[in-house]
Amino acid sequence: MIHNPEGRIALTRHSSRVLVHLDNSVVADTDQSVQLSEKGYPDRQYLPRSAITAGSLQTSDTQTYCPFKGNATYYDFVLGDRIIKDAVWSYEKPYAAMDAIAGRMVFDPMQFDETVELDE
């Protein structure tokens, strides 16, 4: 097992507004994001659960493992009669080095559009 992401992963708390859209609807909105930057992957915004403004989450049976973050739990996103399988994931109890993302949600970029409004 590898638990030390030093030099591979950077976590940055910021107050830039992050909006998550599904089609034309905003489903999450926050200025309390933690950005995870991992070598070889696009940046991901980890949002607090309170950022979800529309829809709901249902725990999925899917789980994955990352040697740097730990076990990820997946959620189906439900909006009206629409269900998007495994659309959101979270590291509920990540390794100590990744504690800043504990319980925060990431929306699948293949299903949702995400906008980070940079401070000017």
Beta strands, then each sheet from edge to edge (+ up, - down):
strand 1: 9-14
strand 2: 17-22
strand 3: 25-30
strand 4: 33-38
strand 5: 44-46
strand 6: 56-66
strand 7: 70-79
strand 8: 82-90
strand 9: 105-107
strand 10: 113-117
sheet 1: 1+ 4- 5+
sheet 2: 3+ 2- 10+
sheet 3: 6+ 7- 8+ 9-
end
